[in-house]
Structures are given as structure tokens and as C-alpha cells.
Amino acid sequence: MSRLNLTREKIYKTVARQLHGQVPCWVCGQHVPHAEATLEHIQPRSEGGSSHLENLAISHGRCNQQRQVRPA
Ligand SMILES: [Zn+2]
């Protein structure tokens, strides 16, 4: 498991705990099932966004793909 996947797990679990099992998609706002969770850079790395927790959010895989064409 990659470091980003570990970070994703950590963020997912943290948000789920804070929101009583709900993990809203950063793109569409709907709940993200664990199997569909991907990690999103709020500010793209190509625009200087960091990989720190405050620049990362959970989104659906399909929402993530719609937003950025390049694979992570
Ligand atoms: Zn979504």
C-alpha cells in the first residue's frame, strides 16, 4: 500500500469519525463509500498545492477523474 493510500485511509477514518459515518465528497458533496474513496488535491500540485493534510480531501473516484484528466 502506497503512502498516499495510507493518507487516504487516515483522512477517510478521521472524517467518518467526526461526521458519524458520513464522508462527503469534496467535489459533489454526496457521501463517498469506502470502496469509491480517492484522495483529491484541493489545490492541484501543478499549481503549487502541497500534499499536506490541509490540501487533501476525499472524493469519489469518478468525481476525481472528471476534475483532473491526468492520473494521480
Ligand atoms: Zn463525488
N, CA, C, O and the ligand as a Tripos MOL2 file, in Angstrom:
@<TRIPOS>MOLECULE
protein
  289   287    73     0     0
PROTEIN
NO_CHARGES

@<TRIPOS>ATOM
      1 N           0.8420   -1.2000    0.0000 N.3       1 MET1
      2 CA          0.0000    0.0000    0.0000 C.3       1 MET1
      3 C           0.8750    1.2470    0.0000 C.2       1 MET1
      4 O           1.8070    1.3600    0.7970 O.2       1 MET1
      5 N           0.5760    2.1740   -0.8870 N.am      2 SER2
      6 CA          1.4050    3.3700   -1.0170 C.3       2 SER2
      7 C           1.1630    4.3470    0.1220 C.2       2 SER2
      8 O           0.2130    4.2110    0.8930 O.2       2 SER2
      9 N           2.0440    5.3320    0.2070 N.am      3 ARG3
     10 CA          1.9100    6.3330    1.2580 C.3       3 ARG3
     11 C           0.6240    7.1380    1.0810 C.2       3 ARG3
     12 O          -0.0300    7.5000    2.0590 O.2       3 ARG3
     13 N           0.2640    7.4170   -0.1790 N.am      4 LEU4
     14 CA         -0.9670    8.1690   -0.4200 C.3       4 LEU4
     15 C          -2.1880    7.3690    0.0140 C.2       4 LEU4
     16 O          -3.1460    7.9330    0.5410 O.2       4 LEU4
     17 N          -2.1580    6.0560   -0.2040 N.am      5 ASN5
     18 CA         -3.2750    5.2350    0.2310 C.3       5 ASN5
     19 C          -3.4000    5.2370    1.7460 C.2       5 ASN5
     20 O          -4.5050    5.2650    2.2870 O.2       5 ASN5
     21 N          -2.2690    5.2080    2.4210 N.am      6 LEU6
     22 CA         -2.3010    5.2770    3.8800 C.3       6 LEU6
     23 C          -2.8840    6.6060    4.3350 C.2       6 LEU6
     24 O          -3.6710    6.6590    5.2800 O.2       6 LEU6
     25 N          -2.4920    7.6780    3.6550 N.am      7 THR7
     26 CA         -3.0280    9.0010    3.9770 C.3       7 THR7
     27 C          -4.5290    9.0340    3.7280 C.2       7 THR7
     28 O          -5.2860    9.6030    4.5150 O.2       7 THR7
     29 N          -4.9560    8.4170    2.6240 N.am      8 ARG8
     30 CA         -6.3820    8.3750    2.2970 C.3       8 ARG8
     31 C          -7.1580    7.6600    3.3950 C.2       8 ARG8
     32 O          -8.2070    8.1320    3.8330 O.2       8 ARG8
     33 N          -6.6310    6.5120    3.8380 N.am      9 GLU9
     34 CA         -7.2830    5.7600    4.9130 C.3       9 GLU9
     35 C          -7.4120    6.6140    6.1600 C.2       9 GLU9
     36 O          -8.4510    6.6290    6.8200 O.2       9 GLU9
     37 N          -6.3440    7.3200    6.4700 N.am     10 LYS10
     38 CA         -6.3140    8.1400    7.6810 C.3      10 LYS10
     39 C          -7.3630    9.2590    7.5970 C.2      10 LYS10
     40 O          -8.1120    9.4910    8.5470 O.2      10 LYS10
     41 N          -7.4050    9.9440    6.4540 N.am     11 ILE11
     42 CA         -8.3550   11.0480    6.2900 C.3      11 ILE11
     43 C          -9.7850   10.5120    6.2940 C.2      11 ILE11
     44 O         -10.6680   11.0850    6.9330 O.2      11 ILE11
     45 N         -10.0070    9.4060    5.5760 N.am     12 TYR12
     46 CA        -11.3550    8.8350    5.4980 C.3      12 TYR12
     47 C         -11.8780    8.5020    6.8920 C.2      12 TYR12
     48 O         -13.0050    8.8450    7.2510 O.2      12 TYR12
     49 N         -11.0300    7.8230    7.6700 N.am     13 LYS13
     50 CA        -11.4570    7.4050    9.0090 C.3      13 LYS13
     51 C         -11.6700    8.6030    9.9180 C.2      13 LYS13
     52 O         -12.5940    8.6160   10.7300 O.2      13 LYS13
     53 N         -10.8090    9.6140    9.7820 N.am     14 THR14
     54 CA        -10.9520   10.8110   10.6100 C.3      14 THR14
     55 C         -12.2650   11.5190   10.3130 C.2      14 THR14
     56 O         -12.9930   11.8970   11.2310 O.2      14 THR14
     57 N         -12.5690   11.7000    9.0220 N.am     15 VAL15
     58 CA        -13.8070   12.3830    8.6390 C.3      15 VAL15
     59 C         -15.0180   11.5560    9.0550 C.2      15 VAL15
     60 O         -15.9930   12.1020    9.5730 O.2      15 VAL15
     61 N         -14.9640   10.2490    8.8320 N.am     16 ALA16
     62 CA        -16.0830    9.3780    9.1930 C.3      16 ALA16
     63 C         -16.3680    9.4520   10.6890 C.2      16 ALA16
     64 O         -17.5240    9.4260   11.1130 O.2      16 ALA16
     65 N         -15.3130    9.5440   11.4740 N.am     17 ARG17
     66 CA        -15.4950    9.6220   12.9280 C.3      17 ARG17
     67 C         -16.1090   10.9730   13.3110 C.2      17 ARG17
     68 O         -16.9950   11.0470   14.1620 O.2      17 ARG17
     69 N         -15.6270   12.0250   12.6730 N.am     18 GLN18
     70 CA        -16.1310   13.3630   13.0020 C.3      18 GLN18
     71 C         -17.5840   13.5410   12.5840 C.2      18 GLN18
     72 O         -18.3480   14.2230   13.2680 O.2      18 GLN18
     73 N         -17.9720   12.9320   11.4660 N.am     19 LEU19
     74 CA        -19.3120   13.1560   10.9000 C.3      19 LEU19
     75 C         -20.2030   11.9230   11.0620 C.2      19 LEU19
     76 O         -21.1780   11.7580   10.3280 O.2      19 LEU19
     77 N         -19.8690   11.0650   12.0160 N.am     20 HIS20
     78 CA        -20.7050    9.9110   12.3610 C.3      20 HIS20
     79 C         -20.9600    9.0060   11.1610 C.2      20 HIS20
     80 O         -22.0990    8.6200   10.8980 O.2      20 HIS20
     81 N         -19.9150    8.6770   10.4490 N.am     21 GLY21
     82 CA        -20.0060    7.7180    9.3620 C.3      21 GLY21
     83 C         -20.1890    8.3350    7.9880 C.2      21 GLY21
     84 O         -20.0750    7.6460    6.9750 O.2      21 GLY21
     85 N         -20.4740    9.6380    7.9480 N.am     22 GLN22
     86 CA        -20.6390   10.3020    6.6570 C.3      22 GLN22
     87 C         -19.2950   10.8620    6.1950 C.2      22 GLN22
     88 O         -18.5880   11.5180    6.9600 O.2      22 GLN22
     89 N         -18.9530   10.5950    4.9370 N.am     23 VAL23
     90 CA        -17.7360   11.1670    4.3610 C.3      23 VAL23
     91 C         -18.1390   11.8830    3.0770 C.2      23 VAL23
     92 O         -18.2390   11.2460    2.0290 O.2      23 VAL23
     93 N         -18.3700   13.1730    3.1340 N.am     24 PRO24
     94 CA        -18.8340   13.8980    1.9490 C.3      24 PRO24
     95 C         -17.7530   14.0380    0.8920 C.2      24 PRO24
     96 O         -16.5860   14.2790    1.1990 O.2      24 PRO24
     97 N         -18.1630   13.8820   -0.3580 N.am     25 CYS25
     98 CA        -17.2580   14.0830   -1.4890 C.3      25 CYS25
     99 C         -16.9130   15.5610   -1.5960 C.2      25 CYS25
    100 O         -17.7950   16.4170   -1.5260 O.2      25 CYS25
    101 N         -15.6320   15.8580   -1.7660 N.am     26 TRP26
    102 CA        -15.2050   17.2530   -1.8620 C.3      26 TRP26
    103 C         -15.7340   17.9010   -3.1420 C.2      26 TRP26
    104 O         -15.9070   19.1190   -3.1890 O.2      26 TRP26
    105 N         -15.9960   17.0940   -4.1870 N.am     27 VAL27
    106 CA        -16.4350   17.6340   -5.4720 C.3      27 VAL27
    107 C         -17.9580   17.7790   -5.5150 C.2      27 VAL27
    108 O         -18.4580   18.8580   -5.8320 O.2      27 VAL27
    109 N         -18.7030   16.7160   -5.2030 N.am     28 CYS28
    110 CA        -20.1570   16.7480   -5.3810 C.3      28 CYS28
    111 C         -20.9230   16.8190   -4.0630 C.2      28 CYS28
    112 O         -22.1170   17.1160   -4.0730 O.2      28 CYS28
    113 N         -20.2810   16.5590   -2.9440 N.am     29 GLY29
    114 CA        -20.9350   16.7110   -1.6540 C.3      29 GLY29
    115 C         -21.7020   15.4820   -1.1710 C.2      29 GLY29
    116 O         -22.1850   15.4650   -0.0390 O.2      29 GLY29
    117 N         -21.8200   14.4580   -2.0070 N.am     30 GLN30
    118 CA        -22.5150   13.2360   -1.6230 C.3      30 GLN30
    119 C         -21.5890   12.3350   -0.8070 C.2      30 GLN30
    120 O         -20.3660   12.4490   -0.8900 O.2      30 GLN30
    121 N         -22.1890   11.4330   -0.0120 N.am     31 HIS31
    122 CA        -21.3940   10.5060    0.7680 C.3      31 HIS31
    123 C         -20.5460    9.6180   -0.1490 C.2      31 HIS31
    124 O         -21.0040    9.1810   -1.2050 O.2      31 HIS31
    125 N         -19.3210    9.3630    0.2650 N.am     32 VAL32
    126 CA        -18.4110    8.5230   -0.5140 C.3      32 VAL32
    127 C         -18.2500    7.1770    0.1860 C.2      32 VAL32
    128 O         -17.6790    7.1220    1.2750 O.2      32 VAL32
    129 N         -18.7440    6.0780   -0.4200 N.am     33 PRO33
    130 CA        -18.4660    4.7480    0.1460 C.3      33 PRO33
    131 C         -16.9610    4.4900    0.1520 C.2      33 PRO33
    132 O         -16.2280    4.9890   -0.7020 O.2      33 PRO33
    133 N         -16.5190    3.7080    1.1210 N.am     34 HIS34
    134 CA        -15.0830    3.4910    1.2710 C.3      34 HIS34
    135 C         -14.4380    2.9800   -0.0110 C.2      34 HIS34
    136 O         -13.3390    3.4000   -0.3720 O.2      34 HIS34
    137 N         -15.1260    2.0730   -0.6960 N.am     35 ALA35
    138 CA        -14.5630    1.4660   -1.9080 C.3      35 ALA35
    139 C         -14.3710    2.4720   -3.0390 C.2      35 ALA35
    140 O         -13.5820    2.2340   -3.9530 O.2      35 ALA35
    141 N         -15.1000    3.6150   -2.9830 N.am     36 GLU36
    142 CA        -15.0130    4.6120   -4.0570 C.3      36 GLU36
    143 C         -14.1540    5.8050   -3.6760 C.2      36 GLU36
    144 O         -13.9990    6.7470   -4.4530 O.2      36 GLU36
    145 N         -13.5960    5.7570   -2.4680 N.am     37 ALA37
    146 CA        -12.8750    6.9310   -1.9690 C.3      37 ALA37
    147 C         -11.5270    7.0900   -2.6580 C.2      37 ALA37
    148 O         -10.7350    6.1510   -2.7320 O.2      37 ALA37
    149 N         -11.2830    8.2880   -3.1570 N.am     38 THR38
    150 CA         -9.9620    8.6400   -3.6700 C.3      38 THR38
    151 C          -9.5260    9.9310   -2.9990 C.2      38 THR38
    152 O         -10.3400   10.6710   -2.4460 O.2      38 THR38
    153 N          -8.2480   10.1830   -3.0580 N.am     39 LEU39
    154 CA         -7.6930   11.3680   -2.4160 C.3      39 LEU39
    155 C          -7.5490   12.4710   -3.4490 C.2      39 LEU39
    156 O          -6.9770   12.2690   -4.5200 O.2      39 LEU39
    157 N          -8.0700   13.6310   -3.1150 N.am     40 GLU40
    158 CA         -8.0810   14.7680   -4.0270 C.3      40 GLU40
    159 C          -7.1690   15.8610   -3.4910 C.2      40 GLU40
    160 O          -7.1750   16.1640   -2.2980 O.2      40 GLU40
    161 N          -6.3720   16.4570   -4.4060 N.am     41 HIS41
    162 CA         -5.6400   17.6520   -4.0190 C.3      41 HIS41
    163 C          -6.5560   18.8550   -4.2330 C.2      41 HIS41
    164 O          -6.9840   19.1150   -5.3580 O.2      41 HIS41
    165 N          -6.8570   19.5830   -3.1700 N.am     42 ILE42
    166 CA         -7.7480   20.7340   -3.2790 C.3      42 ILE42
    167 C          -7.1360   21.7720   -4.2110 C.2      42 ILE42
    168 O          -7.7960   22.2670   -5.1250 O.2      42 ILE42
    169 N          -5.8850   22.0920   -3.9720 N.am     43 GLN43
    170 CA         -5.1320   22.9160   -4.9260 C.3      43 GLN43
    171 C          -4.2110   21.9690   -5.6760 C.2      43 GLN43
    172 O          -3.3580   21.3310   -5.0590 O.2      43 GLN43
    173 N          -4.3640   21.8580   -7.0100 N.am     44 PRO44
    174 CA         -3.5520   20.8930   -7.7620 C.3      44 PRO44
    175 C          -2.0660   21.0840   -7.5340 C.2      44 PRO44
    176 O          -1.5850   22.2060   -7.3770 O.2      44 PRO44
    177 N          -1.3510   19.9770   -7.5190 N.am     45 ARG45
    178 CA          0.0970   20.0590   -7.3120 C.3      45 ARG45
    179 C           0.7630   20.8580   -8.4250 C.2      45 ARG45
    180 O           1.7830   21.5140   -8.2130 O.2      45 ARG45
    181 N           0.1590   20.7890   -9.6390 N.am     46 SER46
    182 CA          0.7140   21.5460  -10.7630 C.3      46 SER46
    183 C           0.5920   23.0510  -10.5340 C.2      46 SER46
    184 O           1.2720   23.8350  -11.1960 O.2      46 SER46
    185 N          -0.2710   23.4570   -9.6010 N.am     47 GLU47
    186 CA         -0.4360   24.8770   -9.2850 C.3      47 GLU47
    187 C           0.1920   25.2140   -7.9390 C.2      47 GLU47
    188 O          -0.1070   26.2470   -7.3410 O.2      47 GLU47
    189 N           1.0570   24.3380   -7.4780 N.am     48 GLY48
    190 CA          1.7890   24.6280   -6.2570 C.3      48 GLY48
    191 C           1.1650   24.0830   -4.9920 C.2      48 GLY48
    192 O           1.6290   24.3710   -3.8890 O.2      48 GLY48
    193 N           0.0900   23.2790   -5.1500 N.am     49 GLY49
    194 CA         -0.5640   22.7010   -3.9840 C.3      49 GLY49
    195 C           0.3310   21.6840   -3.2960 C.2      49 GLY49
    196 O           1.0780   20.9630   -3.9560 O.2      49 GLY49
    197 N           0.2590   21.6250   -1.9890 N.am     50 SER50
    198 CA          1.0960   20.7090   -1.2280 C.3      50 SER50
    199 C           0.3820   19.3670   -1.0500 C.2      50 SER50
    200 O          -0.7970   19.2330   -1.3790 O.2      50 SER50
    201 N           1.0970   18.3930   -0.5350 N.am     51 SER51
    202 CA          0.4960   17.1070   -0.1900 C.3      51 SER51
    203 C           0.2580   17.0170    1.3150 C.2      51 SER51
    204 O           0.1380   15.9230    1.8670 O.2      51 SER51
    205 N           0.1900   18.1560    1.9630 N.am     52 HIS52
    206 CA         -0.1360   18.1540    3.3840 C.3      52 HIS52
    207 C          -1.6250   17.8970    3.5750 C.2      52 HIS52
    208 O          -2.4300   18.1070    2.6670 O.2      52 HIS52
    209 N          -1.9680   17.4460    4.7550 N.am     53 LEU53
    210 CA         -3.3530   17.0610    5.0260 C.3      53 LEU53
    211 C          -4.3340   18.1730    4.7180 C.2      53 LEU53
    212 O          -5.4390   17.9060    4.2460 O.2      53 LEU53
    213 N          -3.9480   19.4290    4.9790 N.am     54 GLU54
    214 CA         -4.9030   20.5170    4.7640 C.3      54 GLU54
    215 C          -5.1920   20.7790    3.2950 C.2      54 GLU54
    216 O          -6.1390   21.4950    2.9680 O.2      54 GLU54
    217 N          -4.3860   20.2050    2.4030 N.am     55 ASN55
    218 CA         -4.6450   20.3600    0.9690 C.3      55 ASN55
    219 C          -5.2500   19.0990    0.3630 C.2      55 ASN55
    220 O          -5.3750   19.0010   -0.8580 O.2      55 ASN55
    221 N          -5.6230   18.1420    1.1900 N.am     56 LEU56
    222 CA         -6.1510   16.8760    0.6860 C.3      56 LEU56
    223 C          -7.5850   16.6750    1.1530 C.2      56 LEU56
    224 O          -7.9400   17.0440    2.2730 O.2      56 LEU56
    225 N          -8.4110   16.0850    0.2840 N.am     57 ALA57
    226 CA         -9.7970   15.8140    0.6370 C.3      57 ALA57
    227 C         -10.2470   14.5320   -0.0510 C.2      57 ALA57
    228 O          -9.6760   14.1260   -1.0640 O.2      57 ALA57
    229 N         -11.2750   13.8980    0.5060 N.am     58 ILE58
    230 CA        -11.8340   12.6760   -0.0780 C.3      58 ILE58
    231 C         -12.8340   13.0450   -1.1650 C.2      58 ILE58
    232 O         -13.6380   13.9620   -0.9990 O.2      58 ILE58
    233 N         -12.7740   12.3210   -2.2790 N.am     59 SER59
    234 CA        -13.8110   12.4690   -3.3030 C.3      59 SER59
    235 C         -14.0700   11.1090   -3.9330 C.2      59 SER59
    236 O         -13.2920   10.1700   -3.7610 O.2      59 SER59
    237 N         -15.2030   11.0160   -4.6820 N.am     60 HIS60
    238 CA        -15.4570    9.8090   -5.4620 C.3      60 HIS60
    239 C         -14.3870    9.6590   -6.5280 C.2      60 HIS60
    240 O         -13.8360   10.6480   -7.0100 O.2      60 HIS60
    241 N         -14.0940    8.4160   -6.8940 N.am     61 GLY61
    242 CA        -13.1620    8.1900   -7.9820 C.3      61 GLY61
    243 C         -13.6220    8.8550   -9.2620 C.2      61 GLY61
    244 O         -12.8170    9.4340   -9.9920 O.2      61 GLY61
    245 N         -14.9380    8.7730   -9.5410 N.am     62 ARG62
    246 CA        -15.4460    9.3490  -10.7960 C.3      62 ARG62
    247 C         -15.3760   10.8710  -10.7720 C.2      62 ARG62
    248 O         -15.1240   11.4960  -11.8020 O.2      62 ARG62
    249 N         -15.5980   11.4740   -9.6030 N.am     63 CYS63
    250 CA        -15.5240   12.9350   -9.4940 C.3      63 CYS63
    251 C         -14.0830   13.3880   -9.6600 C.2      63 CYS63
    252 O         -13.8080   14.3940  -10.3150 O.2      63 CYS63
    253 N         -13.1770   12.6450   -9.0690 N.am     64 ASN64
    254 CA        -11.7630   12.9500   -9.1780 C.3      64 ASN64
    255 C         -11.3290   12.9110  -10.6460 C.2      64 ASN64
    256 O         -10.5840   13.7780  -11.1020 O.2      64 ASN64
    257 N         -11.7990   11.9070  -11.3730 N.am     65 GLN65
    258 CA        -11.4120   11.7620  -12.7800 C.3      65 GLN65
    259 C         -11.9980   12.8710  -13.6350 C.2      65 GLN65
    260 O         -11.3670   13.3230  -14.5900 O.2      65 GLN65
    261 N         -13.2040   13.3130  -13.2960 N.am     66 GLN66
    262 CA        -13.8050   14.3980  -14.0600 C.3      66 GLN66
    263 C         -13.0320   15.6830  -13.8770 C.2      66 GLN66
    264 O         -12.9440   16.5040  -14.7900 O.2      66 GLN66
    265 N         -12.4680   15.8550  -12.6880 N.am     67 ARG67
    266 CA        -11.8190   17.1100  -12.3630 C.3      67 ARG67
    267 C         -10.4220   17.1820  -12.9650 C.2      67 ARG67
    268 O         -10.0240   18.2210  -13.4920 O.2      67 ARG67
    269 N          -9.6840   16.0930  -12.8910 N.am     68 GLN68
    270 CA         -8.3190   16.1170  -13.4050 C.3      68 GLN68
    271 C          -8.1340   14.9640  -14.3770 C.2      68 GLN68
    272 O          -8.3950   13.8060  -14.0480 O.2      68 GLN68
    273 N          -7.6810   15.2970  -15.5730 N.am     69 VAL69
    274 CA         -7.5550   14.2940  -16.6210 C.3      69 VAL69
    275 C          -6.3530   13.4100  -16.3790 C.2      69 VAL69
    276 O          -6.3960   12.2050  -16.6230 O.2      69 VAL69
    277 N          -5.2750   14.0150  -15.8960 N.am     70 ARG70
    278 CA         -4.0600   13.2210  -15.6500 C.3      70 ARG70
    279 C          -4.2540   12.2970  -14.4760 C.2      70 ARG70
    280 O          -4.8750   12.6870  -13.4870 O.2      70 ARG70
    281 N          -3.7350   11.0610  -14.5520 N.am     71 PRO71
    282 CA         -3.7820   10.1780  -13.3730 C.3      71 PRO71
    283 C          -2.8770   10.7020  -12.2760 C.2      71 PRO71
    284 O          -1.8750   11.3690  -12.5320 O.2      71 PRO71
    285 N          -3.2620   10.3770  -11.0240 N.am     72 ALA72
    286 CA         -2.5090   10.8940   -9.8750 C.3      72 ALA72
    287 C          -1.0950   10.3490   -9.8660 C.2      72 ALA72
    288 O          -0.3140   10.6750   -8.9720 O.2      72 ALA72
    289 ZN        -18.4750   12.9550   -5.7730 Zn       73 ZN73
@<TRIPOS>BOND
     1     1     2 1
     2     2     3 1
     3     3     4 2
     4     3     5 am
     5     5     6 1
     6     6     7 1
     7     7     8 2
     8     7     9 am
     9     9    10 1
    10    10    11 1
    11    11    12 2
    12    11    13 am
    13    13    14 1
    14    14    15 1
    15    15    16 2
    16    15    17 am
    17    17    18 1
    18    18    19 1
    19    19    20 2
    20    19    21 am
    21    21    22 1
    22    22    23 1
    23    23    24 2
    24    23    25 am
    25    25    26 1
    26    26    27 1
    27    27    28 2
    28    27    29 am
    29    29    30 1
    30    30    31 1
    31    31    32 2
    32    31    33 am
    33    33    34 1
    34    34    35 1
    35    35    36 2
    36    35    37 am
    37    37    38 1
    38    38    39 1
    39    39    40 2
    40    39    41 am
    41    41    42 1
    42    42    43 1
    43    43    44 2
    44    43    45 am
    45    45    46 1
    46    46    47 1
    47    47    48 2
    48    47    49 am
    49    49    50 1
    50    50    51 1
    51    51    52 2
    52    51    53 am
    53    53    54 1
    54    54    55 1
    55    55    56 2
    56    55    57 am
    57    57    58 1
    58    58    59 1
    59    59    60 2
    60    59    61 am
    61    61    62 1
    62    62    63 1
    63    63    64 2
    64    63    65 am
    65    65    66 1
    66    66    67 1
    67    67    68 2
    68    67    69 am
    69    69    70 1
    70    70    71 1
    71    71    72 2
    72    71    73 am
    73    73    74 1
    74    74    75 1
    75    75    76 2
    76    75    77 am
    77    77    78 1
    78    78    79 1
    79    79    80 2
    80    79    81 am
    81    81    82 1
    82    82    83 1
    83    83    84 2
    84    83    85 am
    85    85    86 1
    86    86    87 1
    87    87    88 2
    88    87    89 am
    89    89    90 1
    90    90    91 1
    91    91    92 2
    92    91    93 am
    93    93    94 1
    94    94    95 1
    95    95    96 2
    96    95    97 am
    97    97    98 1
    98    98    99 1
    99    99   100 2
   100    99   101 am
   101   101   102 1
   102   102   103 1
   103   103   104 2
   104   103   105 am
   105   105   106 1
   106   106   107 1
   107   107   108 2
   108   107   109 am
   109   109   110 1
   110   110   111 1
   111   111   112 2
   112   111   113 am
   113   113   114 1
   114   114   115 1
   115   115   116 2
   116   115   117 am
   117   117   118 1
   118   118   119 1
   119   119   120 2
   120   119   121 am
   121   121   122 1
   122   122   123 1
   123   123   124 2
   124   123   125 am
   125   125   126 1
   126   126   127 1
   127   127   128 2
   128   127   129 am
   129   129   130 1
   130   130   131 1
   131   131   132 2
   132   131   133 am
   133   133   134 1
   134   134   135 1
   135   135   136 2
   136   135   137 am
   137   137   138 1
   138   138   139 1
   139   139   140 2
   140   139   141 am
   141   141   142 1
   142   142   143 1
   143   143   144 2
   144   143   145 am
   145   145   146 1
   146   146   147 1
   147   147   148 2
   148   147   149 am
   149   149   150 1
   150   150   151 1
   151   151   152 2
   152   151   153 am
   153   153   154 1
   154   154   155 1
   155   155   156 2
   156   155   157 am
   157   157   158 1
   158   158   159 1
   159   159   160 2
   160   159   161 am
   161   161   162 1
   162   162   163 1
   163   163   164 2
   164   163   165 am
   165   165   166 1
   166   166   167 1
   167   167   168 2
   168   167   169 am
   169   169   170 1
   170   170   171 1
   171   171   172 2
   172   171   173 am
   173   173   174 1
   174   174   175 1
   175   175   176 2
   176   175   177 am
   177   177   178 1
   178   178   179 1
   179   179   180 2
   180   179   181 am
   181   181   182 1
   182   182   183 1
   183   183   184 2
   184   183   185 am
   185   185   186 1
   186   186   187 1
   187   187   188 2
   188   187   189 am
   189   189   190 1
   190   190   191 1
   191   191   192 2
   192   191   193 am
   193   193   194 1
   194   194   195 1
   195   195   196 2
   196   195   197 am
   197   197   198 1
   198   198   199 1
   199   199   200 2
   200   199   201 am
   201   201   202 1
   202   202   203 1
   203   203   204 2
   204   203   205 am
   205   205   206 1
   206   206   207 1
   207   207   208 2
   208   207   209 am
   209   209   210 1
   210   210   211 1
   211   211   212 2
   212   211   213 am
   213   213   214 1
   214   214   215 1
   215   215   216 2
   216   215   217 am
   217   217   218 1
   218   218   219 1
   219   219   220 2
   220   219   221 am
   221   221   222 1
   222   222   223 1
   223   223   224 2
   224   223   225 am
   225   225   226 1
   226   226   227 1
   227   227   228 2
   228   227   229 am
   229   229   230 1
   230   230   231 1
   231   231   232 2
   232   231   233 am
   233   233   234 1
   234   234   235 1
   235   235   236 2
   236   235   237 am
   237   237   238 1
   238   238   239 1
   239   239   240 2
   240   239   241 am
   241   241   242 1
   242   242   243 1
   243   243   244 2
   244   243   245 am
   245   245   246 1
   246   246   247 1
   247   247   248 2
   248   247   249 am
   249   249   250 1
   250   250   251 1
   251   251   252 2
   252   251   253 am
   253   253   254 1
   254   254   255 1
   255   255   256 2
   256   255   257 am
   257   257   258 1
   258   258   259 1
   259   259   260 2
   260   259   261 am
   261   261   262 1
   262   262   263 1
   263   263   264 2
   264   263   265 am
   265   265   266 1
   266   266   267 1
   267   267   268 2
   268   267   269 am
   269   269   270 1
   270   270   271 1
   271   271   272 2
   272   271   273 am
   273   273   274 1
   274   274   275 1
   275   275   276 2
   276   275   277 am
   277   277   278 1
   278   278   279 1
   279   279   280 2
   280   279   281 am
   281   281   282 1
   282   282   283 1
   283   283   284 2
   284   283   285 am
   285   285   286 1
   286   286   287 1
   287   287   288 2
@<TRIPOS>SUBSTRUCTURE
     1 MET1         2 RESIDUE 1 A MET
     2 SER2         6 RESIDUE 1 A SER
     3 ARG3        10 RESIDUE 1 A ARG
     4 LEU4        14 RESIDUE 1 A LEU
     5 ASN5        18 RESIDUE 1 A ASN
     6 LEU6        22 RESIDUE 1 A LEU
     7 THR7        26 RESIDUE 1 A THR
     8 ARG8        30 RESIDUE 1 A ARG
     9 GLU9        34 RESIDUE 1 A GLU
    10 LYS10       38 RESIDUE 1 A LYS
    11 ILE11       42 RESIDUE 1 A ILE
    12 TYR12       46 RESIDUE 1 A TYR
    13 LYS13       50 RESIDUE 1 A LYS
    14 THR14       54 RESIDUE 1 A THR
    15 VAL15       58 RESIDUE 1 A VAL
    16 ALA16       62 RESIDUE 1 A ALA
    17 ARG17       66 RESIDUE 1 A ARG
    18 GLN18       70 RESIDUE 1 A GLN
    19 LEU19       74 RESIDUE 1 A LEU
    20 HIS20       78 RESIDUE 1 A HIS
    21 GLY21       82 RESIDUE 1 A GLY
    22 GLN22       86 RESIDUE 1 A GLN
    23 VAL23       90 RESIDUE 1 A VAL
    24 PRO24       94 RESIDUE 1 A PRO
    25 CYS25       98 RESIDUE 1 A CYS
    26 TRP26      102 RESIDUE 1 A TRP
    27 VAL27      106 RESIDUE 1 A VAL
    28 CYS28      110 RESIDUE 1 A CYS
    29 GLY29      114 RESIDUE 1 A GLY
    30 GLN30      118 RESIDUE 1 A GLN
    31 HIS31      122 RESIDUE 1 A HIS
    32 VAL32      126 RESIDUE 1 A VAL
    33 PRO33      130 RESIDUE 1 A PRO
    34 HIS34      134 RESIDUE 1 A HIS
    35 ALA35      138 RESIDUE 1 A ALA
    36 GLU36      142 RESIDUE 1 A GLU
    37 ALA37      146 RESIDUE 1 A ALA
    38 THR38      150 RESIDUE 1 A THR
    39 LEU39      154 RESIDUE 1 A LEU
    40 GLU40      158 RESIDUE 1 A GLU
    41 HIS41      162 RESIDUE 1 A HIS
    42 ILE42      166 RESIDUE 1 A ILE
    43 GLN43      170 RESIDUE 1 A GLN
    44 PRO44      174 RESIDUE 1 A PRO
    45 ARG45      178 RESIDUE 1 A ARG
    46 SER46      182 RESIDUE 1 A SER
    47 GLU47      186 RESIDUE 1 A GLU
    48 GLY48      190 RESIDUE 1 A GLY
    49 GLY49      194 RESIDUE 1 A GLY
    50 SER50      198 RESIDUE 1 A SER
    51 SER51      202 RESIDUE 1 A SER
    52 HIS52      206 RESIDUE 1 A HIS
    53 LEU53      210 RESIDUE 1 A LEU
    54 GLU54      214 RESIDUE 1 A GLU
    55 ASN55      218 RESIDUE 1 A ASN
    56 LEU56      222 RESIDUE 1 A LEU
    57 ALA57      226 RESIDUE 1 A ALA
    58 ILE58      230 RESIDUE 1 A ILE
    59 SER59      234 RESIDUE 1 A SER
    60 HIS60      238 RESIDUE 1 A HIS
    61 GLY61      242 RESIDUE 1 A GLY
    62 ARG62      246 RESIDUE 1 A ARG
    63 CYS63      250 RESIDUE 1 A CYS
    64 ASN64      254 RESIDUE 1 A ASN
    65 GLN65      258 RESIDUE 1 A GLN
    66 GLN66      262 RESIDUE 1 A GLN
    67 ARG67      266 RESIDUE 1 A ARG
    68 GLN68      270 RESIDUE 1 A GLN
    69 VAL69      274 RESIDUE 1 A VAL
    70 ARG70      278 RESIDUE 1 A ARG
    71 PRO71      282 RESIDUE 1 A PRO
    72 ALA72      286 RESIDUE 1 A ALA
    73 ZN73       289 GROUP 0 **** ****
